[in-house]
Amino acid sequence: MRLSVGGRLALVSLGVVILVAGVLAALLSLQLSDSGQREAEKVTRSVAETLAHEPDVAVLAAARDSDTLQPMVEQILAEADLSFVTIMTPDGIRITHRNRSEIGEPYLGSRDAALAGNTFTEVYEGTLGPSVRTIAPIRVDGGETGDIVALVSVGVTLGAVQQDIAARAPLIVLASAAIVGMGVLGALYVRRSARRVTGSYTPGELSRLVESYETVLHSLREGLVVTDRAGRIVLYNDEAADLLGLPPATSGQVSLDPRDVDMDTGLADAIATGRRMVEETVVNGDRVLLVNQEEARDLTGRRAPERGRVMTLRDRSELQTLLGELEGVRTLSDTLRSQTHEHGNRLHALLALLELGRVDEARRLIVASTGERQGLADRLVSDDDDAVVVALLLGKLDEAAERGVRLDIDVAEPTPTLPLAAAEAVTVVGNLVDNALDAAAAGPEPRWVRATLRENGADVIVEVVDSGAGFDPALADPFAFGASTKTALSPGGRGVGLALVRDIVATRGGTLQVTAQPTTVRVFLPAVAEAVAP
């Protein structure tokens, strides 16, 4: 039979209650039986001693006057609710009996202690069945001393005692039924409470579920953090421990205050307060994380805020690097395309001049074409580490010329060293210049862009200014991932560049500053003594 954990707990609870009720009923029955027997002993002793000390009874018993004693005894039986009162001679011949036919017959029971002058009580099976009886000696004139002239036996049959107990049985039954009823209610409550936690799973299913949960939890390549209502971390997996700098994940119970963990302050506050987060980018140390946080849900899928929050973390550092490299390759390929197109135009012009025999003009074209870039190259190239950025900026000159935009490049001497890997430098500079060229090309004349690279104390500053209309006011954050008002030529082709710039700058400990009229984007990067490894 398939029983859930709640069902089994309910059955066990009900079984325990029924067992306790049965034991209690048995104990009460035994106690009542023992109490009834003690009460019978007390009553029979009291009546026997009273009759033994009654002078009239002593005289009539000595005279063997059954006719007078029998009515007296029958009246006592009716009033005292006794089973029998037997008066007998010292040798055991009955003078009175409940059944008149037994008068004159020998008494069945012990008499030795009474003949010795002692009153005693025993359980003995006589003509009326097993009974509790007290036998007392009757002395001359009912005194304490003197010759024993008769014996009196007063008894209550055990059947009568059981009848008295049976009259109280309904109380025992009602008490037992009340206990069982409360047990049923308790079992139902236990079942309901257990189902809230374990659902309809059987113990075997729940065991396999926990094993699978542990396996999946610690195999996920996505960080998972569960918090309670107080905002304390109670569960996390290995990936979350690595991303947030938490202690190694274990299967035991944990309770961590996120503010006590060495992580980004904003992220710690978000975990502690349970703030809802949807695809938010957070920089934690040298990692760029994509964070989501929602209220926990129960087994039925309903929100259960009393159970805390669930946070997922995705490491975008590797993705950012790949996107940065891809963006750098795209930028360089666009630059090479522009240079190829421009060089093609100039080669056609040179060919035409040479075919027309206008050698001097061809020579002047070659000198002008190389001279305007040679000076820039000589100023920019201070070492091999800057070669990629130099090639990028030189290529942007041709691209700007193609789009009818004047590009001015202002680089301080000596050339500042960007604290970025080559791919990161191409992503930052290339995206800022591309965005400025797009904005300037879409605006009215004159169309221009100015790119500046300089040092200011402990910071290296990259500044790009354009003549465009500025960022669209409809964009809450133009540097957010996917934020763009341009039509994408391919899925995911827009809203990536500036987001990559923000993530790279944040990862390197820098800041971004945006001003308007004219639109200006400044990147502040902390200067470093050594170049960052690519």
C-alpha positions in Angstrom: 0.0 0.0 0.0 1.4 3.4 -1.0 1.3 5.8 2.0 2.9 9.2 2.0 5.1 10.3 4.8 2.2 12.3 6.3 -0.1 9.3 6.1 2.4 7.0 7.9 3.1 9.6 10.6 -0.7 9.9 11.1 -1.1 6.1 11.4 1.7 5.8 13.8 0.3 8.6 15.9 -3.1 7.1 15.9 -1.8 3.7 16.8 0.1 5.1 19.7 -2.9 7.0 21.0 -5.1 3.8 20.7 -2.5 1.8 22.6 -2.3 4.4 25.3 -6.1 4.6 25.6 -6.3 0.8 25.8 -3.6 0.6 28.5 -5.2 3.4 30.4 -8.6 1.7 30.2 -7.1 -1.6 31.5 -5.3 0.2 34.4 -8.6 2.0 35.3 -10.4 -1.3 35.2 -7.8 -3.0 37.5 -7.9 0.0 39.8 -11.7 -0.1 40.0 -11.6 -3.8 40.6 -9.0 -3.5 43.4 -10.9 -0.6 44.8 -14.2 -2.5 44.7 -12.6 -5.5 46.5 -11.1 -3.2 49.2 -14.5 -1.5 49.6 -16.2 -5.0 50.0 -13.6 -5.9 52.6 -14.2 -2.7 54.5 -18.0 -3.1 54.5 -18.1 -6.8 55.4 -15.6 -6.2 58.3 -17.7 -3.4 59.6 -21.0 -5.3 59.5 -19.4 -8.5 60.9 -17.9 -6.7 63.9 -21.1 -4.8 64.5 -23.1 -8.0 64.7 -20.5 -9.8 66.8 -20.7 -7.1 69.4 -24.5 -6.9 69.5 -25.7 -8.6 72.8 -29.1 -9.6 71.4 -27.4 -11.4 68.5 -25.1 -13.2 71.0 -28.0 -14.4 73.1 -30.0 -15.6 70.1 -26.9 -17.2 68.5 -26.2 -19.1 71.8 -29.8 -20.3 71.8 -29.6 -21.4 68.2 -32.8 -19.3 67.5 -32.8 -19.4 63.7 -36.4 -18.2 63.5 -35.6 -14.9 65.2 -32.1 -14.4 63.6 -33.1 -15.2 60.0 -35.5 -12.2 59.5 -33.0 -9.9 61.2 -30.3 -11.1 58.8 -32.5 -10.7 55.8 -33.3 -7.1 56.8 -29.5 -6.4 57.1 -28.9 -8.0 53.6 -31.5 -5.6 52.1 -30.2 -2.5 53.8 -26.4 -3.1 53.5 -26.4 -4.5 49.9 -24.6 -7.6 51.0 -24.6 -11.0 49.4 -24.9 -13.1 52.6 -24.8 -12.9 56.4 -24.3 -16.3 57.9 -24.4 -17.0 61.7 -23.1 -20.4 62.7 -22.2 -22.5 65.7 -18.6 -22.8 66.7 -18.5 -26.2 64.9 -19.7 -24.6 61.6 -23.4 -25.4 61.5 -25.4 -22.6 59.8 -28.0 -20.9 61.9 -28.9 -18.3 59.2 -28.3 -18.2 55.5 -29.4 -16.3 52.4 -31.1 -19.5 51.2 -33.2 -20.9 54.0 -32.7 -24.4 52.6 -29.0 -24.1 53.6 -29.8 -23.6 57.3 -28.5 -26.5 59.3 -25.9 -27.3 56.7 -22.1 -27.0 57.4 -20.5 -23.7 56.6 -18.0 -23.7 53.7 -14.9 -21.6 54.6 -12.1 -21.0 57.1 -13.0 -20.8 60.8 -9.8 -21.4 62.7 -8.7 -17.8 63.0 -12.1 -16.8 64.3 -12.2 -19.7 66.8 -8.9 -18.4 68.0 -10.7 -15.1 68.8 -9.5 -13.1 65.7 -11.6 -11.3 63.0 -10.2 -12.0 59.5 -11.1 -11.5 55.8 -10.7 -13.9 52.9 -11.7 -14.7 49.4 -13.4 -18.1 49.3 -15.7 -19.9 46.9 -18.9 -21.0 48.7 -22.4 -22.0 47.7 -23.0 -18.5 46.1 -19.7 -18.6 44.3 -16.4 -16.7 45.0 -16.9 -14.1 47.6 -15.1 -11.6 49.8 -16.0 -12.5 53.4 -15.2 -11.5 56.9 -15.6 -13.9 59.8 -15.8 -12.6 63.4 -16.3 -14.5 66.7 -19.4 -13.9 68.8 -18.8 -14.0 72.5 -21.1 -14.2 75.4 -23.3 -11.0 75.7 -21.3 -9.6 72.7 -18.3 -8.7 74.8 -14.6 -8.5 74.0 -13.8 -11.4 76.3 -15.6 -14.5 77.3 -16.5 -17.8 75.6 -17.1 -17.9 71.9 -20.7 -18.9 71.5 -21.0 -18.5 67.6 -19.4 -17.1 64.5 -20.7 -14.6 62.0 -19.6 -14.5 58.3 -20.5 -11.5 56.2 -19.7 -11.5 52.5 -20.1 -10.0 49.1 -19.7 -12.2 46.0 -17.2 -11.2 43.4 -20.0 -11.2 40.9 -21.6 -8.3 42.8 -18.3 -6.5 42.9 -18.0 -6.9 39.1 -21.5 -5.6 38.6 -20.6 -2.5 40.5 -17.5 -2.1 38.3 -19.6 -2.7 35.2 -21.8 0.2 36.3 -18.8 2.5 36.0 -17.6 1.0 32.7 -19.4 3.6 30.6 -17.2 6.3 32.2 -14.1 4.3 31.2 -15.4 3.8 27.7 -16.2 7.5 27.3 -12.8 8.5 28.6 -11.1 6.1 26.2 -13.2 7.3 23.3 -12.4 10.9 24.1 -8.7 10.1 24.1 -9.0 8.2 20.8 -11.0 11.1 19.3 -8.3 13.5 20.3 -5.8 11.1 18.9 -7.6 11.1 15.5 -7.7 14.9 15.4 -4.0 14.9 16.3 -3.2 12.4 13.6 -5.0 14.5 11.1 -3.1 17.5 12.2 0.2 15.6 11.9 -0.7 14.4 8.5 -1.7 17.9 7.3 1.5 19.4 8.7 3.7 16.7 7.2 2.0 17.1 3.8 2.8 20.8 3.8 6.5 19.9 4.0 6.7 16.5 2.2 3.7 16.7 -0.1 2.3 13.3 -1.1 5.7 11.6 -1.3 6.4 8.2 0.3 9.5 7.8 2.4 11.3 6.0 -0.4 10.3 8.7 -2.9 11.3 11.5 -0.5 14.7 9.8 0.1 15.3 9.5 -3.7 14.2 13.1 -4.1 16.6 14.4 -1.4 19.5 12.4 -3.0 18.6 13.8 -6.4 18.3 17.3 -5.0 21.7 17.0 -3.3 23.3 15.7 -6.6 21.7 18.4 -8.7 22.3 21.2 -6.2 26.1 20.6 -6.0 26.4 19.9 -9.8 24.8 23.1 -11.0 27.1 25.5 -12.7 24.8 28.3 -11.6 25.0 29.7 -8.1 22.0 29.0 -5.9 21.4 30.8 -2.5 18.3 30.2 -0.3 17.5 32.6 2.6 15.0 32.5 5.4 12.4 35.1 6.4 15.1 36.9 8.5 17.3 37.3 5.4 20.0 34.8 6.6 21.6 32.4 4.2 20.4 28.8 5.0 21.4 27.0 1.9 23.8 27.4 -1.1 25.6 25.2 -3.5 29.3 24.9 -4.5 29.1 27.5 -7.3 27.5 30.1 -5.0 30.2 29.5 -2.4 32.8 30.1 -5.1 31.1 33.2 -6.6 30.3 34.9 -3.2 33.3 33.8 -1.1 31.2 31.7 1.2 32.5 28.7 3.3 32.5 25.4 1.4 28.9 24.2 0.9 27.8 21.3 3.1 24.6 19.2 3.6 24.2 20.4 7.2 22.1 23.3 8.5 23.8 26.7 8.0 22.7 30.2 9.1 24.9 33.1 7.7 24.3 36.8 7.9 25.2 38.0 4.3 26.5 41.2 5.8 29.2 39.2 7.7 30.5 37.7 4.4 33.2 39.5 2.4 31.0 40.3 -0.6 29.8 43.4 -2.4 27.8 45.6 0.0 24.9 46.1 -2.4 24.6 42.4 -3.0 24.7 41.6 0.7 22.0 44.1 1.4 19.9 42.7 -1.5 20.2 39.2 0.0 19.4 40.4 3.6 16.4 42.5 2.6 15.1 40.0 0.0 14.7 42.6 -2.6 13.4 41.3 -5.9 16.1 41.2 -8.6 15.6 40.4 -12.3 18.7 40.0 -14.5 20.7 42.6 -12.5 24.4 42.8 -13.1 26.5 43.0 -9.9 30.3 43.3 -9.6 31.6 41.2 -6.8 35.3 41.3 -6.5 36.8 40.4 -9.9 33.6 38.7 -11.0 30.6 40.1 -12.9 27.5 38.4 -11.8 24.0 38.2 -13.3 21.6 38.0 -10.4 17.9 37.0 -10.0 16.1 36.8 -6.7 12.5 35.8 -6.1 10.2 34.7 -3.3 10.4 31.0 -2.5 7.6 28.7 -3.8 6.0 25.7 -2.1 5.5 22.3 -3.6 2.3 23.4 -5.4 4.2 26.3 -7.1 2.5 29.0 -5.0 4.6 31.8 -3.6 5.5 31.3 0.0 7.2 34.5 1.3 7.3 33.0 4.8 9.8 30.5 3.5 12.3 33.2 2.4 13.9 34.0 -1.0 15.8 32.1 -3.7 18.6 33.8 -5.5 20.4 32.5 -8.7 23.8 33.8 -9.8 25.4 33.4 -13.2 29.1 34.3 -13.7 29.2 36.7 -16.7 33.0 37.1 -16.4 33.8 34.5 -19.0 30.9 35.6 -21.2 32.0 39.2 -20.9 35.5 38.2 -22.0 34.1 36.3 -25.0 31.7 39.2 -25.9 34.5 41.7 -25.5 36.8 39.7 -27.7 34.0 39.3 -30.2 33.3 43.0 -30.1 37.0 43.7 -30.5 37.2 41.5 -33.5 34.1 43.1 -35.0 35.6 46.6 -34.4 38.9 45.6 -35.9 37.2 44.0 -38.9 35.2 47.1 -39.5 38.3 49.2 -39.2 40.1 46.9 -41.7 37.1 47.1 -44.0 37.2 50.9 -43.8 40.9 51.0 -44.5 40.5 48.6 -47.4 37.8 50.7 -48.9 39.7 54.0 -48.4 43.0 52.5 -49.7 41.0 51.1 -52.7 39.7 54.6 -53.5 43.2 56.1 -53.3 44.8 53.4 -55.4 42.2 54.0 -58.1 43.0 57.7 -57.9 46.7 57.0 -58.1 46.2 54.7 -61.0 44.2 57.3 -62.9 46.9 60.0 -62.2 49.7 57.7 -63.4 47.8 56.7 -66.5 47.3 60.4 -67.3 51.0 61.0 -66.7 50.4 63.4 -63.8 53.3 61.9 -61.7 53.8 64.9 -59.4 50.2 65.0 -58.3 50.3 61.2 -57.7 53.4 61.7 -55.5 51.7 64.5 -53.5 48.7 62.3 -52.9 50.9 59.5 -51.6 52.7 61.9 -49.3 49.5 63.4 -48.0 47.9 60.0 -47.4 50.8 58.7 -45.4 51.8 61.9 -43.6 48.5 62.5 -41.8 48.6 59.1 -40.2 52.4 58.8 -39.7 52.5 61.7 -37.3 49.7 60.2 -35.2 51.3 56.8 -35.3 54.6 58.2 -34.2 52.9 60.0 -31.2 50.8 57.1 -30.1 53.2 54.2 -30.4 55.3 54.2 -27.3 55.6 50.4 -27.0 54.1 47.3 -28.5 51.3 47.1 -25.8 49.5 50.0 -27.4 49.7 48.7 -31.0 46.1 47.4 -31.0 44.6 50.6 -29.7 46.7 52.6 -32.2 45.5 50.5 -35.1 41.9 50.9 -33.9 42.1 54.7 -33.7 43.9 54.9 -37.1 41.1 52.8 -38.6 38.4 54.9 -37.0 39.8 57.9 -38.9 38.9 56.2 -42.2 35.5 55.0 -40.9 34.7 58.5 -39.7 35.7 60.0 -43.1 33.4 57.5 -44.9 30.5 58.6 -42.7 31.1 62.3 -43.1 32.2 62.8 -39.5 35.4 64.6 -38.4 37.3 62.5 -35.8 39.8 64.4 -33.7 42.2 62.3 -31.6 44.0 63.9 -28.6 46.5 61.7 -26.9 48.7 63.0 -24.1 52.5 62.6 -24.3 53.9 60.3 -23.2 51.0 58.0 -24.2 49.2 56.8 -21.0 49.1 53.1 -20.5 45.6 51.7 -20.3 45.2 49.3 -17.3 43.4 46.9 -19.5 44.1 43.7 -21.5 44.3 44.3 -25.2 40.9 42.8 -25.9 39.4 44.9 -23.1 41.0 48.1 -24.4 39.6 47.5 -27.9 36.1 46.8 -26.4 36.1 50.0 -24.3 37.7 52.5 -26.8 36.1 50.9 -29.9 32.5 50.9 -28.4 32.7 54.4 -27.1 34.0 55.8 -30.4 31.5 53.7 -32.4 28.6 54.9 -30.3 29.8 58.5 -30.7 30.2 58.1 -34.5 26.6 56.7 -34.8 25.2 59.6 -32.8 27.2 62.3 -34.7 26.4 60.8 -38.1 22.7 60.9 -37.2 22.8 64.5 -36.2 23.0 67.8 -38.2 26.1 69.5 -39.5 28.8 70.0 -38.3 29.3 66.3 -37.4 32.3 65.7 -35.2 33.7 63.4 -32.5 36.7 64.0 -30.2 38.5 61.2 -28.5 40.9 62.0 -25.6 43.4 59.8 -23.7 45.2 61.4 -20.8 46.3 60.9 -17.2 45.0 62.8 -14.2 46.8 62.0 -11.0 46.1 58.3 -10.2 43.6 57.9 -13.0 43.8 57.2 -16.7 40.9 59.0 -18.4 39.3 58.0 -21.7 37.0 60.8 -22.9 34.7 60.7 -26.0 32.7 63.7 -27.0 30.3 63.9 -29.9 28.0 66.4 -31.7 25.0 64.1 -31.6 21.6 64.5 -29.8 22.7 62.5 -26.8 21.2 59.4 -25.1 17.5 58.7 -25.6 15.6 59.9 -22.4 13.4 56.8 -22.7 16.4 54.7 -21.7 16.6 54.5 -17.9 20.2 53.2 -18.1 21.9 53.4 -21.5 24.7 51.1 -20.2 22.2 48.3 -19.2 22.5 45.0 -21.1 20.2 45.1 -24.1 19.4 48.9 -23.8 19.2 50.4 -27.3 16.9 52.4 -29.5 18.5 51.1 -32.7 17.2 48.3 -34.8 19.3 45.1 -34.5 20.6 43.7 -37.7 20.8 40.3 -35.9 19.5 38.8 -32.7 21.4 40.2 -29.8 23.3 42.7 -32.0 22.3 45.8 -30.0 22.5 46.9 -26.4 25.7 44.9 -25.9 28.6 47.3 -26.5 28.0 49.9 -23.7 27.0 47.2 -21.3 30.4 45.5 -21.9 32.1 48.8 -21.4 30.4 49.2 -18.0 31.2 45.7 -16.9 34.9 45.9 -17.9 35.3 49.3 -16.2 33.6 48.1 -13.0 35.7 44.9 -12.9 38.9 47.0 -13.2 37.8 49.3 -10.3 36.9 52.2 -12.6 34.0 54.6 -12.9 31.8 56.0 -15.7 30.6 59.6 -16.0 28.1 60.9 -18.5 27.3 64.6 -19.2 25.2 66.3 -21.9 25.5 69.3 -24.2 27.7 68.1 -25.8 27.3 64.4 -25.0 30.4 63.4 -23.1 31.4 59.9 -21.8 34.4 59.8 -19.4 36.0 56.6 -18.2 38.2 56.8 -15.1 40.6 53.9 -14.7 43.1 53.5 -11.8 46.6 53.7 -13.3 48.8 50.6 -12.8 52.5 50.1 -12.9 52.4 47.1 -15.1 50.3 46.3 -18.1 47.3 43.9 -17.5 47.9 40.5 -19.1 45.7 39.9 -22.1 
